[in-house]
Amino acid sequence: MTWQFLLKVAITVVVVIAVAGIAKRSSFWGAILASLPLTSLLAFAWLYSDTGNAQSVAALSRSIFWLVLASLPLFALLPVLIGSGWSFWPSLVVACVVTVGAYFALVWLLQRVGIQL
């Protein structure tokens, strides 16, 4: 393994742990940090660092824009299920399954209207 790979892993782990740690103290500030496109920003930086190709970063950004729409059911459905008395793990599984379905449906729809990811 190269030192660059280990640095990427370390930075990514720190970001994820920071979100979880902050969310323990304040769900609002945890949500603010989690809602930032940190994963995307890190992916852009790592992709550009590895390839030097800004067009690849632009293509990734464009695809993420469309696919974010399919992730929204997770955030809408999870609190509804938990609030309805479902326990955490079944709620998370159902929300994830619905989200996967939303991804497939969105990719199919985008292909039908000529948008390539």
N, C-alpha and C positions, 0 to 999 in steps of 0.2 A: 504494500500500500504506500502511496505517496503522501507526503506531508500535506499537500493541497487537499486530498480527499479527507484526511483526518481533520483538517481545519474546517472543512465544510460540514462534516458530521458534528463536530464540537459546537459550531455556531448554531446549527439547526437544533441540536438537543437543548442548548441554552435557551433558545427562543421558546420551544415547546414547554420546557420546565418553568420558565418565567410566566407564561400564560396561566399554567395550572396553579402556580404559587400565588399569583396576584388574584386569581379568581377565588381562592380560599378566603381571602380577606375582603374582597369586594367583587361581587358578580358584575357590577357596572364596569369597573376598570378592567377586569378580566375580559369582558365582552368587547370593550374598546380595543384592547390589544389583539384579541383573537379575530376581530372583524377586519383589522388591517390586513391587507393582502400580503402578509409576511412570507408565507410559503411561496407565493408568486414572485415577490421581490427577490427572495433568495434564489429561486429557480432562474430568474432572469440573470442575476449576477453570476451564478455558477455556469449557466449556458454560455453567456458572453465571454466569461473568463476562459472557458474551455475551448470555444470555437472562434471567438473574435468576430462572429457573424451577427450583426445587428438585425438582419432580415429574419434570422431564425428566432430571435427574441420577439420581433414583431409578430411573426406567425404564431408563436406560443401565446402571446398576449391576446391576439385576436381569438384564438380557440378558447382560452380561459374566459374571455368575455361572454361567449355564448354558453359555455358549460356551467358557469356560475348560476345561470337561470335554473338548471336542473338540480342544483344543490339546495335551492330554497325550500322545497318540501320538507327536508330534514329538520330545518329550524322552525318551521311552522307546525309540523306534526308532533315532534317530540314533546314539547310542553303541553300540547293538548292531550296526548295520551297519558302522560304522567298526571296531569291535572284531573283526568277522568278516573283516576284510581289505579291505573296500570302501574306495575312496578318498573323500576328503571330498565333492567335488561330486556324484557319483552318490548318495552316502548322503543328502546334503541334499535332492536332488531327490526321491528316493523317499520320504523322511520327509515332505516337504511335500505330495506327491501323496496319501499315505495320510491326512495331516491334513486336507486339503481334503475327501477322502471322508468322514472322520469328522464334519466340519462339516455336510455335506449330510445324512448319516444322522441326526445329532442334531437338526437343525432339523426334519427329517421326523418323527422320533419325538416331539419336543416338540409339534408341531402335532397329531399323532394323539391325544395325551393332553390337549390343550386348553391348553397353555402358549403364550402369545403373546409373541414377542420384540419 
